Amino acid sequence: MTSTIMKGKVAFNEKIDSSSQDNFDELFEKSMTNSHYNNVDNDYHNGNAIIDNTFYRPTREIQAECVLVCGPPGSGKTSWATENFEHVYSADDFMVKDGVYHFDPSKLSVNHRQCEDQVMEALFEGKCVVYCNTNTAFTDFCNIMRKIKDSFYRKKNFSCRVRIVKMQELPIEDLVERVSEKGNGHEVEMYKLVNMSNRSKWLFNTFNPIYFSWCSLVAFKKFHELNHNNEMKFNGPYMPGPNSNFKRNTRPYNPRRNNRQYYGKKN
């Protein structure tokens, strides 16, 4: 999937660089309530981001801020983030070459690792960083949370507060239009938009970060532990893709079973 996209965005607000700015709190509040791109779910937030202080210690030298923005493709994450923040990182950044966006699923894992490396480098400098991926499931951001957790315990001068920002829920028709060739050019299939939208709704309804610490839930678990835990992931119903013969594996996850036992067993 290849398409040409527009890279330039107009800055309507003074951008947020780090929490050391004298007007940091004022700028962050303005980004939530007075953004030109009205993409934040203000009915949910009521003007305030959700703050998770699990890895925050006010006495440490490096005071970083990680903004976890959540929403399916086309919900306005990048527009909101690039309007209000200096340091915005996304796996999609590595799929753009010479102004042309080319989605390559085989590079998703590598691109996410590169994105995480950029985020951590900026956090070590005490910056306010936006982790601008879809983040509609715990597995979407568990790796970056684990890296923040590991740095918090290994670096005695490192502290990182996590802010969670939810994009407003839009009709699927609007999302389809926004990701079309005339929109941001990502051209995500409709069934993926439906599934990610439903997954995001389930995540916020089941593990509302107002009441649950996502850092505590995610940072101390590995990807496969979250991916195999049916209580911590959206189990459907999923809209099938075209020509899909997908059959869900109903076998419960057993961490004691190694790959040879699991895949080598004959049915």
N, C-alpha and C positions, 0 to 999 in steps of 0.2 A: 504494500500500500504506500504510494508515494504522492506527495502533493506539495505545492508551494505555499508557504505561510508568511504572514507578516510578523516581523520580530519587534518593531518599535512600539512602545507604549508611552503615553503621556503621563507625567508625574503631576498629579493634582495636589498632593500633600507633601510636606517635608517628610523625607523617608527615615525610617527607623534603622539605626546602625547598631547600637548596643544599649544595654541597660544603664550605662554610665552617662548617657545623655541627660542633661538637666530636665528636659521635658519629656522623658521617655514615657512615663505613665500617661501624660496628656496625649502624646502622639498615638499610643496604643489604643486608648479609649476612642480617639478620633477615627482610627482605622476600623473600629468595630461599629461605630454609629454614624459616621459622616463620610463614608467612602463614596467616591464617584461611581464605582461599580458596586451596586447594591446587591452583593452576592451572599453576604453573611446571613445566616438564619437568626435574625434578631428576635423572633418570637421565642426561640430556644435560649439564646444567650442573654437577652435583656440588657445588651450593651456591654457585657463583660465576658472575656474569654475564661474558659475553665483552667484553673491553675493547679498543677500537680507539683508539690514541693518535696517529693520523695528523695530527689538527689540535689536538693538545695540546702546550702548552709551559708548563712549571711556573713560568717567570719572568714570565709576562704577568699583567697586573692582573686582568682578568676571567677567572675560572675557571668555565666553564659545563659542564654535564653534560646530554647528550641520551640518553635511554633509548629505544631502538628495540625495541618489543615486537611480536613476530611470531606470527601465528596466525589461522586462519579465523574467521568470525563464530561466536560461541558458545563459543569456547575459553577465555574468562575473562579476556581482556586488560583490559577496563575494570574489572571487579571487583577484580582484583589491583592495578591502578594506582591507583584511587581509594582503596583501603584504605591504601596505603603512601606516596603522593606528594601534595604540595600542588598541583603544576602538571601537569595532565593535559589534553591537547588532542587532539581527534579531529574528522574531517570530519563525523561523525554529529551532533556538537553543533549544527550549523547546520540539521539536519533535525528538530529538536525545537522545537515551539512550544506554549506553554501545557500542557506535559506530554504532548503528543501527538507521536509519531514518524511522520513522513511521508517515505518514501523517494522522491526525485525524481531519477532518473538524469541529467536534463538539467542539474542543478545540481552534479553531482559535481566537475567541474573547478573551479568557482568556490569551492565549499566547501573543497576541498583547499588552494587558494591562501590562503583566509582562515585556515585552520588553520595553515598554514606561517608566515603573518605573525605569528600569536599566539605560535607556538613561538619564532621568532627574537626577538621583542620580549622574551620572558622570558629567553632565553639571553643577550641583551645586558645583562641585569640580573644575570648570574651565577647564575641559578637552575638547579636540576636539573629538567629537563622531560621528560615522557613523551610521545613521538609515538605516539599510541595508535590507529593505523589497522592494517589487516590485515597489510601489509608481507610478503606472501608471494611477491613478485617484485621484482627490482631496480627496475623501473619504478614500483613503489609508493612508493619513498622516494628516488628519484634527485634529485628537485627540492629536497627539504629538505637532502640531503647537499651539493648544489651551492651552496646558499645559505650553509651553514656554511663550506664551502671558500672561497667568495668573501669572506665576512666575515673569515675567518682571514688571508687575504692582504692585504685592504684595511685592516683595523683592526689596528694593531700591538699593541694592548693586549688583543686577544680570543683566547681559547683555549677549545677545546671538546673534551672527551673523550666518545666515543660508547660506550655500553654496549648490548649486544644481548642481549635476553631472549626465549627461545623458550618458548611455551606447550606444555603436554603434548598429545600426539596422542590424540584422543578418537574413539570410534566415530561414524560418521555419524549413527546413530540418536540419540545423545546430543546432537550438535550441532543436529539438527532440533528436538529438544525444547527446547533452550536458547534457540533463536531464535524459538520459536513465540509466539503471542499470550499464552500463560500464562508465557512466559519473559521475554526482554528486549524482545519485541514487534517485532523486526526482520523476522521472517517471510521469511528468505532461502530461495529455492528449493533443493531438495536437490541438483540437478545443479551449482549454483554452489558449494555446500559441498564436494561431492566434488572438483570441479576445483581449488578453492583449497587443499584439504587435500593433494591430490597435488602441486600446485605448490609448496607449502611444504616437503614432504618432499624433492622434487627439489632445491630451492634449498639446503637444509642438507646434503644428501648430496653434491651436486656442488661447491658453493662453501662448504664448512664454514667459518664465520668464525673457528674456532679456528686454521685454517691460512691463510685468505685475509683480507686487509684489505678489507672491504666499502666502506669510505670511499674507498680507492684505486681500487677497481674501478668505483665508481659516480659519485663526485663529479666526475670529470673527463670525463664523457660526457654528452651530451644525451639527452633522452627518446627521440627517434626513433632514435638510434644503438643504444640498448639494445633498443628494441622490434623492430628489424630484424636484430638479431644473434642468429641461431639458436643459437649456442653459449652465450649468456648468458640464455636464457629457456626455460621449460618448453614443449616442443613436443608434449605429449600422451602417451598418448591422453586426449582430453577426453570427458566425458560430454555428449552433445548435449542442448540444452534442448527443451522441447515444441515440436513443429512446426518444428524447426530444419532449414533447408536450407543450413547453413553449409558452404562449400567453402574449404579452405585455399589461400591464394595461395602457390604454390611458386616464383614468380619471385624470384631472389636480389636482395637490396637493392643498389642502385647509387647512391651519394651524388651522382654527377655528373648523374643524370637529374633534371631539374626536373619540377614538377607538370604543366606543359603537355605535355611530352614523354610523361610517364607516363600521364596520364589522357586525353590527346587522341589517342593512337594508336588507330587503328581496327583491330579484330581481323578 
